[in-house]
Amino acid sequence: MPDESVALIGPRLRSWREKRSMTLADLSEATGISSSTLSRLEAGKRAPNLELVVPIARALRLELDDIVPRKAPDPRVVRTTKRTDDVWYETLSPESSPVQTYKVTFPADPAGATAIPQRKVHDGQEWLYVLSGRLRLVLGEQDVTLGAGEAAEFDTRIPHWLSAVGAKPTEILSIFSKEGKRIHLRARPVGRA
């Protein structure tokens, strides 16, 4: 166990003891470990060992995993890019994530497509944000164009189709929930303090 993890055990024990509304004297009585030893352990002045930590964990009704800090996993996402019908999808979330995030690039459409190909329908909820360019979203009977900085959210069980509008490619950020749960953002309205 790295030294940094060992150094965190004492403060974690103190935090759990305080959450349980126990004094050092209460914990000493429950464990048979002197209050001064417990105090030194919590302050990091006494090295933790199993003879101390196991009875403390029992008295605080904890698992050892609650006391020993877990190593944080590498948060970086292994990004992949795939192309489907000239549309590029760059993954921005782990494959195992319940919510999938993509940066999607649609090719330029200078002629302006008038015929709408077969629209897609599938389970889920999608939220998208236009990073650059202009995006055409056909959703059910609606046909809307979104510019950079605009966002949309929709149930993907409604027939839909997306494409760039104009002579430049369009890039969007897409967040997709396979379970169909609505994606909520909590943000303060612009202009309010």
Salt bridges, closest charged atoms under 4 A:
GLU42 OE1 - ARG14 NE 3.70
GLU42 OE2 - ARG17 NE 2.69
ASP74 OD2 - ARG76 NH2 2.60
ASP86 OD1 - ARG83 NH2 2.19
GLU90 OE2 - ARG79 NH2 2.39
ASP143 OD2 - ARG136 NH2 2.56
GLU153 OE1 - ARG182 NH2 3.36
ASP155 OD2 - ARG157 NH2 2.59
GLU171 OE2 - LYS103 NZ 3.44
